[in-house]
């Protein structure tokens, strides 16, 4: 990784990467949040018991 990169260059690279990603719908985001919430509950139960 190139650590000698300016903030503006890093921001430009990030925007390029984001523009290449497929768009996410609100339904997809909600489903992902619910999945992570449920997985988190399972992990907490495993640690307790």
Secondary structure as GFF3:
##gff-version 3
##sequence-region A 1 49
A	DSSP	alpha_helix	7	20	.	.	.	ID=ss1
A	DSSP	alpha_helix	26	48	.	.	.	ID=ss2
###
